[in-house]
Amino acid sequence: MASTEALLPVTSLQDPLSESRSDQIPETRRRRPIKVHLAVYSGLLLIALYVTLIVTHDGSKAEIATESRPRMAGVSEKSNDGVWISSDDRKVEAFPWNNTILSWQRTAFHFQPEKNWMNDPNGPLFYKGWYHFFYQYNPNAAVWGDIVWGHAVSKDLIHWLYLPIAMVPDQWYDANGVWTGSATFLDDGSIVMLYTGSTDEFVQVQNLAYPEDPSDPLLLKWVKFSGNPVLVPPPGIGAKDFRDPTTAWKTSSGKWRITIGSKINRTGISLIYDTTDFKTYEKHETLLHQVPNTGMWECVDFYPVSKTQLNGLDTSVNGPDVKHVIKASMDDTRIDHYAIGTYDDSNATWVPDNPSIDVGISTGLRYDYGKYYASKTFYDQNKGRRILWGWIGESDSEAADVQKGWSSVQGIPRTVVLDTRTHKNLVQWPVEEIKSLRLSSKKFDMTIGPGTVVPVDVGSATQLDIEAEFEIKTDDLKLFFDDDSVEADNKFSCETNGGSTARGALGPFGFSVLADEGLSEQTPVYFYVTKGKHSKLNTVFCTDTSRSTLANDVVKPIYGSFVPVLKGEKLTMRILVDHSIVEGFAQGGRSCITSRVYPTKAIYGATKLFLFNNAIDATVTASFTVWQMNNAFIHPYSSDDLGVPSST
């Protein structure tokens, strides 16, 4: 492996944000300008105070810092002691994984590095013909630590070329990690990148970087601003509670505005800053938003969605036909929550349409009801759409990750729009380019009675794209509604009602993916229908991983959520199966569930697909198509890949 010294940013004498560019970035009066030297001075003062507090606490700052770094970075901590703690707190021996099983787990068309640890998506953008994806990466191990910015490019969001590391922790202000950040396009088309650095004393500060050569479509080299950090934790904010700046958006007065996640006691908050040059900032006294009892907000995202059209919007768009989305990743629960509401540009505040499902509330909306965290969107000006990236961590043990040599994947990029039928939720769907991997397909029309499991003949079922429609027999629905003994159940939960083995009148029914022939291992993805208020149906969408593997050192949850089904709509689902990851989308993407599964028998050619109906009374008709999926080309770049003549 090449020395990282060769990949360090090169100091440039030509600062793209220098005074020579002041004609391109309008200067406006700032209510409370913060000079760079004051910011640095304040930062050093806070660092000194912070170190004093740590040493006073127990006299060992190194121990505290090491223990809290994973939590500070927004990653899950795992045990690597060779045992697994079961749900009833019993210690059991870890499963004896072997290379045959572990090799199968590596995905075929989801983005992941060649090896080692990956977490949050960073600064995604489209520039000069290339999609760029940066990500939190440990170049040295399959566990969290030594965080740098990995970098890859693609022409289609599916096939990726690994590029050299973009940024490394080589300055005091990011000595303990180049953490999550976002890209902003300036008015002239140039790029600035704001990112969180963990300083040499583990204080979270915001830093500025920009491409060394804007004419380079690959953006191979990045320069860190000589005046970093540009923001330090303000008074009242903890030194470890100030991270993940958003993409900036334009205000009506011509300034740029960003928000940064934090907390005050147990209240999750999003701080607001205005700037004209990305070097000096004006902090608003008001907050963009806050929600009590939600804890630390990290990886905050803020963007507009159209109320009338299905295209994406640039982050700066506002107006009467626009709603705004706030998403925050909840550090306490590892869940990405979002809410839809109204943004007031004049006072930099946002109000949810429905306070009962505000950001971070347990009953609120989520991007994904499975394994999905630290997500980030960007506006794809190439195709006029908003694209969502999400980090999919592992559900196995850290010991297994170390043995296989890698950890984590990214979800298939999704388009994000407001649901123009319900106006109450977002709709997410895999980018259209994923269809380019479809190979042979088979269409099926099956009617299955209660308590039926049917094998679906598609050959090996390791890499699939499934699109399906379901209908419950009309007579069965009528009998169900006419039966006064069936009470309304508005609190049904996939998680607490026994999963896919719990039989009801109208469910569960769906597919068992990544199953072996004897169904000793299987991952059901399914609908469950119950009676709601006023003789209406309630529909939940679920994924049950409780029987996904015989291994004992794997977390095997049952995921699920209510999904709106409007009058005249059939029940629809789409499932992407790619080795150890399953992504499910219900009702066109109103509800999404991502899960990680680690079968020990249902691998390679032994992987099967089944259709099942575990309802007690209902007959179900299923019409569906199953595509075998090709591998994506994800590998290190070469001159041939880039269309550059070879030098040899």
C-alpha positions in Angstrom: 0.0 0.0 0.0 1.3 3.4 -0.9 2.4 5.7 1.9 -0.3 8.1 3.1 2.2 10.9 3.0 1.8 11.0 -0.7 -1.9 11.6 -0.3 -1.7 14.5 2.1 -3.3 17.8 0.9 -0.9 20.2 -0.8 -0.9 23.7 0.5 -2.0 26.0 -2.3 -1.2 29.7 -2.7 -4.4 30.2 -4.7 -7.3 30.2 -2.2 -10.5 29.9 -4.1 -12.2 31.8 -1.3 -9.6 34.6 -1.3 -10.3 38.3 -1.5 -9.7 38.1 -5.3 -13.1 36.3 -5.5 -15.1 38.8 -3.5 -16.9 39.9 -6.6 -18.3 36.4 -6.8 -19.4 36.0 -3.2 -21.5 39.1 -2.2 -20.5 40.9 1.0 -23.3 41.8 3.3 -23.5 43.3 6.7 -23.3 40.7 9.5 -25.1 41.3 12.7 -22.4 39.6 14.8 -19.3 38.8 12.7 -16.9 36.3 14.2 -13.3 37.0 13.1 -11.1 34.0 12.3 -8.5 35.0 15.0 -11.2 35.3 17.6 -12.6 31.9 16.6 -9.2 30.2 16.9 -8.5 32.0 20.2 -11.9 30.9 21.5 -11.3 27.4 20.3 -7.9 27.2 22.1 -9.6 28.6 25.3 -12.3 25.9 25.1 -9.7 23.2 24.5 -7.8 24.3 27.6 -10.9 24.3 29.7 -12.0 21.0 28.3 -8.6 19.3 29.0 -8.8 20.7 32.6 -12.2 19.2 33.1 -11.2 15.8 31.8 -8.0 15.7 34.0 -9.9 16.9 37.0 -12.6 14.2 36.5 -10.4 11.2 36.9 -6.8 12.1 35.9 -6.8 10.1 32.7 -7.8 11.9 29.6 -6.4 9.2 27.3 -8.7 6.5 28.8 -11.8 8.7 28.5 -11.1 9.8 24.9 -10.4 6.2 23.7 -13.5 4.9 25.3 -15.8 7.5 23.9 -14.5 8.0 20.4 -16.8 5.5 18.7 -19.8 7.0 20.3 -18.5 10.5 19.4 -18.1 9.5 15.8 -21.6 8.2 15.5 -20.8 4.5 15.3 -21.9 1.5 17.2 -19.5 -0.1 19.6 -19.1 -3.9 19.4 -17.4 -6.5 21.6 -14.4 -8.3 20.3 -13.8 -10.7 23.2 -14.8 -14.0 21.5 -18.2 -14.3 23.3 -21.7 -13.1 22.4 -24.1 -11.6 24.9 -27.6 -13.1 24.3 -30.8 -11.3 24.8 -31.2 -12.8 28.3 -27.6 -11.7 29.2 -26.1 -15.2 28.9 -22.6 -15.5 27.5 -22.4 -18.0 24.7 -19.6 -19.1 22.4 -19.3 -17.3 19.1 -20.2 -19.2 15.9 -17.2 -20.8 14.2 -17.2 -18.7 11.0 -15.1 -20.0 8.1 -13.8 -18.2 5.0 -16.3 -19.9 2.7 -19.2 -18.4 4.6 -17.6 -15.1 5.2 -16.6 -14.7 1.5 -20.2 -15.2 0.5 -21.3 -12.3 2.7 -19.5 -9.7 0.6 -22.0 -7.9 -1.6 -22.0 -7.8 -5.4 -23.7 -4.5 -6.2 -23.7 -2.4 -3.1 -20.8 0.0 -2.5 -18.2 -1.0 0.0 -14.4 -0.5 0.1 -12.0 -3.2 -0.8 -11.3 -3.9 2.8 -11.6 -2.4 6.3 -14.1 -0.3 8.1 -16.5 2.3 6.6 -19.3 4.4 8.1 -21.0 7.7 7.3 -21.4 8.9 3.7 -19.8 12.3 3.2 -20.1 15.2 0.7 -21.7 13.4 -2.2 -21.9 15.4 -5.4 -22.0 15.4 -9.2 -19.1 17.2 -10.8 -17.9 17.4 -14.4 -19.5 14.1 -15.5 -18.7 12.1 -12.3 -20.6 11.2 -9.2 -18.4 11.6 -6.2 -18.8 9.6 -3.0 -16.7 10.3 0.1 -17.0 8.2 3.2 -15.7 7.7 6.7 -13.0 5.1 6.4 -10.4 3.3 8.5 -7.5 2.4 6.1 -5.9 0.2 8.7 -8.5 -2.2 10.2 -12.1 -3.5 10.0 -13.0 -1.7 13.2 -13.7 2.0 13.8 -10.6 4.2 14.2 -8.0 6.3 12.3 -10.8 7.9 10.3 -10.0 9.5 6.9 -12.1 10.4 3.9 -12.3 7.5 1.4 -13.2 8.6 -2.1 -14.8 6.9 -5.1 -16.3 8.1 -8.4 -18.9 6.7 -10.8 -20.7 7.5 -14.0 -24.0 5.9 -12.9 -24.0 5.5 -9.1 -23.7 1.7 -9.6 -20.2 1.0 -11.0 -17.5 2.6 -8.8 -13.8 3.4 -9.1 -11.8 3.7 -5.8 -9.7 6.8 -5.8 -6.8 7.8 -3.4 -7.8 8.9 0.1 -9.2 12.5 -0.1 -8.3 13.8 3.3 -6.4 12.5 6.3 -6.0 13.7 9.9 -2.8 15.7 9.6 -3.6 18.9 11.4 -4.2 19.7 15.1 -7.8 20.5 14.3 -8.6 17.1 12.9 -5.8 15.0 14.5 -8.3 12.5 15.9 -10.4 12.1 12.7 -11.6 13.8 9.6 -15.3 13.3 10.4 -18.5 13.9 8.5 -19.1 16.8 6.2 -21.0 18.2 3.3 -20.3 19.8 -0.1 -21.7 23.1 -1.4 -21.6 24.5 -4.9 -20.9 28.2 -5.0 -22.6 30.6 -7.5 -19.7 30.2 -10.0 -19.8 26.3 -9.8 -16.8 25.9 -7.6 -17.0 23.6 -4.5 -16.4 24.1 -0.8 -16.5 21.3 1.7 -17.2 21.8 5.4 -16.4 18.9 7.7 -16.0 18.1 11.4 -12.6 17.6 12.8 -11.8 15.9 16.1 -8.9 18.0 17.5 -5.8 16.7 19.2 -7.8 17.1 22.4 -11.0 15.5 21.0 -13.0 18.8 20.7 -15.4 18.8 17.7 -14.7 21.8 15.4 -15.8 22.7 11.8 -13.2 23.0 9.1 -13.1 24.2 5.5 -11.5 22.4 2.5 -11.7 22.9 -1.3 -10.3 21.2 -4.4 -6.7 22.0 -5.2 -7.4 21.9 -8.9 -11.0 22.8 -9.8 -10.4 21.7 -13.4 -9.8 18.1 -12.3 -13.1 16.2 -12.8 -11.8 13.6 -10.3 -11.1 16.1 -7.5 -8.1 14.0 -6.5 -6.4 16.6 -4.2 -8.0 18.7 -1.4 -6.6 21.8 0.4 -7.5 22.6 3.9 -8.1 26.3 4.7 -5.1 27.8 6.5 -7.5 29.5 9.0 -9.1 26.3 10.2 -11.1 25.7 12.4 -13.8 28.1 11.1 -16.2 27.2 13.9 -15.8 26.0 17.4 -18.4 24.8 19.9 -20.3 28.0 21.1 -21.0 28.7 24.7 -23.4 26.2 26.2 -22.6 23.4 23.8 -20.4 20.5 24.8 -17.0 20.0 23.2 -18.2 16.6 22.0 -21.6 17.7 20.9 -21.0 19.9 17.8 -20.7 18.0 14.5 -21.7 17.3 10.9 -22.3 20.5 9.0 -24.9 20.4 6.3 -24.8 21.5 2.7 -25.3 25.3 2.7 -28.3 27.0 1.1 -28.9 30.6 0.0 -31.1 32.9 2.0 -33.3 35.6 0.6 -30.7 38.2 1.6 -28.0 36.4 -0.4 -26.1 34.8 2.5 -25.2 31.2 2.8 -26.8 29.3 5.7 -25.9 26.0 7.4 -27.1 24.0 10.3 -25.1 21.8 12.7 -26.4 19.1 15.1 -26.1 19.3 18.8 -27.9 18.9 22.1 -28.7 20.9 25.3 -29.2 18.4 28.1 -31.6 15.9 26.5 -33.0 18.3 23.9 -31.8 17.6 20.4 -31.1 20.8 18.5 -30.0 22.2 15.1 -27.8 25.3 15.3 -28.0 27.9 12.6 -25.1 29.9 11.1 -24.9 32.4 8.2 -21.8 33.2 6.2 -20.8 35.1 3.1 -17.4 33.5 2.6 -17.4 30.2 4.5 -14.6 31.5 6.7 -16.4 33.8 9.1 -19.8 33.0 10.5 -22.7 34.6 12.3 -24.6 32.4 14.7 -28.3 32.9 15.1 -29.7 33.2 18.5 -32.7 31.1 17.4 -32.5 27.4 16.5 -33.6 25.9 13.3 -35.5 23.4 15.4 -35.4 21.5 18.7 -37.2 18.5 20.2 -37.0 17.6 23.9 -35.9 14.2 25.1 -34.4 13.1 21.8 -30.7 13.4 22.7 -27.8 14.3 20.5 -28.7 15.1 16.8 -25.9 14.1 14.4 -25.7 14.0 10.6 -28.5 16.6 10.4 -29.9 17.1 6.8 -32.2 19.9 5.6 -33.6 20.2 2.1 -36.7 21.3 0.1 -39.2 18.9 -1.6 -41.8 19.9 -4.2 -45.5 19.7 -3.2 -46.6 19.2 -6.8 -43.8 17.5 -8.8 -41.7 14.4 -8.5 -38.4 15.9 -9.4 -35.8 16.9 -6.8 -34.9 20.5 -5.8 -31.7 22.3 -5.3 -31.1 22.9 -1.6 -31.6 26.7 -1.9 -35.1 26.4 -3.5 -38.0 27.9 -1.5 -41.5 29.1 -2.2 -45.2 28.3 -1.8 -45.0 25.0 -3.6 -42.2 23.7 -1.4 -42.0 21.9 1.9 -38.8 21.4 3.9 -37.5 18.2 5.4 -35.4 18.0 8.6 -33.6 14.7 9.1 -31.5 13.9 12.2 -29.6 10.8 13.1 -30.4 10.0 16.8 -27.2 9.2 18.6 -29.0 7.5 21.4 -31.1 5.1 19.3 -29.1 4.8 16.0 -32.3 5.7 14.1 -32.6 8.3 11.2 -35.8 10.3 11.9 -37.3 12.9 9.6 -40.3 15.2 9.6 -41.9 17.4 7.0 -42.7 21.1 7.7 -42.5 24.7 6.8 -39.3 26.8 6.8 -39.3 30.5 7.5 -36.3 32.1 5.8 -36.7 35.4 7.6 -36.1 34.0 11.1 -34.3 30.8 10.2 -36.8 28.5 11.9 -38.7 25.4 10.8 -42.1 24.1 12.1 -43.3 20.5 11.6 -46.6 19.9 9.9 -47.6 17.4 12.6 -45.9 17.9 16.0 -47.0 14.5 17.1 -44.5 12.9 14.7 -41.7 15.5 15.1 -38.1 14.7 14.5 -36.8 12.0 16.8 -40.1 11.1 18.4 -40.4 7.3 18.7 -43.6 7.2 16.7 -42.3 9.6 14.1 -41.3 9.0 10.5 -38.0 7.2 9.6 -36.2 6.9 6.3 -35.8 3.2 7.0 -37.2 0.9 9.7 -34.3 -1.4 9.6 -30.5 -1.0 9.7 -29.9 2.4 8.2 -28.0 5.3 9.7 -26.0 8.6 9.3 -27.7 9.2 5.9 -27.1 12.2 3.7 -28.8 13.6 0.6 -27.5 15.7 -2.3 -29.1 17.4 -5.2 -28.1 15.7 -8.5 -28.2 18.6 -11.0 -27.3 16.1 -13.7 -30.8 14.5 -13.6 -32.8 16.9 -11.5 -33.3 14.6 -8.5 -32.4 14.3 -4.9 -30.3 11.3 -4.0 -30.1 9.7 -0.6 -27.1 7.7 0.7 -27.3 5.6 3.9 -24.7 3.7 6.0 -25.7 0.0 6.6 -23.6 -1.3 9.5 -23.1 -4.9 10.4 -25.3 -7.0 12.7 -22.7 -9.6 13.4 -19.8 -9.6 15.9 -16.7 -7.4 15.7 -14.7 -10.6 15.8 -16.4 -11.8 12.6 -15.7 -8.5 10.9 -12.0 -8.7 11.8 -11.9 -12.3 10.5 -13.5 -11.3 7.1 -11.5 -8.1 6.9 -14.2 -5.6 6.2 -17.2 -4.0 7.9 -20.3 -2.1 6.5 -21.8 -1.3 3.2 -23.8 1.6 1.7 -27.4 1.2 0.7 -28.3 1.5 -2.9 -28.7 5.2 -3.6 -32.4 6.3 -3.5 -34.3 9.1 -5.0 -36.3 11.1 -2.5 -39.6 13.0 -3.1 -42.6 14.1 -1.2 -45.5 11.6 -1.6 -47.9 13.7 -3.7 -50.8 11.4 -2.8 -50.6 11.4 1.0 -48.6 14.7 1.4 -47.5 13.3 4.8 -44.5 11.2 4.1 -41.5 10.9 1.7 -41.2 8.3 -1.0 -37.8 6.6 -1.6 -36.9 4.4 -4.5 -33.7 2.8 -5.8 -32.1 4.9 -8.5 -33.2 3.9 -12.0 -29.6 2.9 -12.9 -29.9 -0.2 -10.7 -32.0 -1.7 -13.4 -28.9 -1.9 -15.7 -27.8 -4.9 -13.6 -30.9 -6.9 -14.3 -30.2 -10.1 -16.2 -32.7 -12.9 -16.9 -36.2 -12.6 -15.4 -39.2 -14.8 -14.7 -42.8 -13.7 -14.2 -45.2 -15.5 -11.9 -48.9 -15.4 -11.1 -49.7 -17.5 -8.1 -52.8 -18.0 -5.9 -51.9 -19.3 -2.4 -54.2 -20.5 0.3 -53.9 -20.0 4.0 -50.9 -21.7 5.6 -49.1 -22.3 2.3 -45.3 -22.1 1.4 -44.4 -22.4 -2.2 -40.9 -22.6 -3.7 -40.2 -20.0 -6.5 -38.1 -21.5 -9.2 -35.5 -18.9 -10.0 -32.3 -20.9 -9.5 -29.7 -19.4 -7.1 -31.3 -16.6 -5.1 -28.3 -14.7 -3.8 -28.6 -11.6 -6.1 -32.2 -10.7 -6.9 -34.5 -7.8 -7.7 -38.2 -8.7 -7.0 -41.2 -6.6 -7.8 -44.6 -7.9 -6.6 -48.3 -7.1 -6.3 -50.6 -8.8 -3.8 -54.4 -9.0 -3.6 -56.5 -10.6 -0.8 -59.5 -12.5 -2.1 -62.5 -10.2 -2.0 -64.8 -12.8 -0.3 -62.2 -13.3 2.5 -62.1 -9.5 3.0 -65.9 -9.3 3.3 -66.0 -12.2 5.8 -63.3 -10.4 7.8 -65.2 -7.1 8.0 -68.5 -8.8 8.7 -67.0 -10.7 11.7 -67.9 -8.7 14.8 -65.6 -10.8 16.9 -62.6 -9.3 15.2 -61.6 -6.2 17.0 -59.8 -3.2 15.6 -56.0 -3.4 16.2 -54.4 -0.1 15.7 -51.3 -1.0 17.7 -50.1 -4.1 15.9 -46.3 -4.3 15.8 -44.1 -6.6 13.7 -41.5 -6.5 16.5 -43.8 -7.4 19.4 -46.4 -9.7 17.7 -44.2 -12.7 17.0 -42.9 -11.9 13.5 -43.8 -14.0 10.5 -44.8 -17.0 12.5 -47.7 -15.2 14.2 -50.8 -16.0 12.2 -53.7 -13.6 11.8 -56.8 -13.6 9.6 -55.2 -11.6 6.9 -51.5 -12.2 7.2 -48.6 -12.5 7.2 -47.9 -13.1 3.5 -44.9 -12.3 1.3 -41.5 -13.8 0.4 -38.8 -15.7 2.3 -35.5 -14.7 0.8 -32.0 -16.1 1.5 -33.6 -19.4 2.5 -32.2 -22.9 2.4 -34.3 -25.7 1.0 -35.5 -26.9 4.3 -36.3 -23.4 5.6 -34.1 -23.8 8.6 -32.7 -20.4 7.6 -34.9 -17.8 6.0 -35.6 -14.0 6.0 -39.3 -13.3 5.5 -40.3 -9.9 4.0 -44.0 -9.5 4.2 -47.3 -7.7 4.8 -49.6 -8.1 7.7 -53.2 -6.7 7.5 -55.4 -5.9 10.5 -58.7 -4.2 11.1 -58.4 -0.5 11.8 -60.9 2.2 12.9 -64.1 2.7 10.9 -63.9 -0.6 9.1 -60.6 0.3 7.4 -57.6 -1.9 6.9 -54.3 -1.2 8.6 -51.3 -2.6 6.7 -47.8 -3.1 8.2 -44.7 -4.0 6.3 -42.1 -6.2 8.0 -38.8 -8.0 7.7 -38.1 -10.9 10.1 -34.5 -11.8 10.6 -35.0 -14.0 13.7 -34.5 -17.2 11.6 -32.1 -15.7 9.1 -29.1 -17.7 10.4 -28.2 -20.6 12.6 -25.3 -18.5 14.0 -25.8 -17.4 17.6 -23.5 -14.3 17.5 -25.7 -12.2 15.3 -28.3 -9.6 16.1 -31.6 -10.9 14.5 -34.3 -8.3 15.0 -37.8 -8.2 13.6 -38.4 -4.8 11.8 -41.6 -3.2 10.7 -43.8 -0.2 10.2 -47.3 0.9 9.3 -47.5 1.7 5.6 -50.3 3.9 4.0 -52.4 2.1 1.4 -54.8 4.4 -0.4 -58.2 3.4 -1.9 -57.8 1.5 -5.1 -54.1 0.6 -4.5 -52.9 -2.9 -4.5 -50.3 -4.0 -2.0 -46.9 -3.7 -3.6 -43.3 -4.5 -2.6 -39.9 -4.5 -4.1 -37.0 -6.4 -2.6 -33.3 -6.1 -3.5 -31.3 -9.2 -2.3 -27.5 -8.9 -2.4 -25.8 -11.6 -0.3 -25.8 -10.3 3.3 -28.1 -7.3 2.7 -31.8 -7.2 2.0 -33.6 -3.9 1.1 -37.4 -3.8 1.0 -39.6 -1.1 -0.3 -43.4 -1.1 0.3 -46.1 0.8 -1.6 -43.7 2.5 -4.0 -41.2 3.4 -1.2 -43.5 4.8 1.5 -41.9 2.4 3.9 -38.4 1.0 3.6 -36.7 -1.7 5.6 -33.0 -2.7 5.3 -31.5 -5.7 7.1 -28.2 -7.5 7.3 -28.4 -11.3 7.4 -25.7 -13.9 7.7 -26.9 -17.4 6.7 -24.6 -20.4 7.3 -26.5 -22.8 5.0 -28.5 -20.6 2.6 -25.4 -19.5 0.7 -24.1 -19.9 -2.9 -26.2 -22.3 -4.9 -28.1 -23.4 -1.8 -29.9 -20.1 -1.6 -33.6 -20.4 -2.4 -36.7 -18.1 -2.7 -40.1 -19.0 -1.3 -43.6 -17.4 -1.5 -45.7 -17.8 1.6 -49.1 -17.1 3.0 -49.3 -17.7 6.8 -52.7 -16.1 7.1 -55.5 -18.1 8.8 -58.4 -17.2 6.6 -57.2 -15.3 3.5 -56.3 -16.5 0.1 -53.8 -14.3 -1.6 -53.0 -13.7 -5.3 -49.4 -12.7 -6.0 -48.2 -11.3 -9.4 -44.5 -10.8 -9.5 -41.3 -10.6 -11.5 -37.9 -11.8 -10.3 -34.7 -10.7 -12.0 -31.2 -12.2 -11.5 -28.8 -9.4 -10.8 -25.3 -8.9 -12.2 -22.3 -7.8 -10.3 -21.4 -4.1 -10.3 -17.8 -3.2 -11.3 -16.3 -1.7 -8.1 -12.5 -1.6 -8.2 -9.4 0.7 -8.1 -9.2 3.2 -10.9 -6.8 3.0 -13.7 -6.0 5.2 -16.7 -8.1 2.9 -18.9 -11.2 3.4 -16.6 -10.9 7.1 -16.8 -10.4 7.3 -20.6 -6.8 8.6 -20.2 -4.1 7.3 -22.5 -1.7 5.0 -20.6 1.8 6.3 -20.0 3.4 3.0 -20.6 
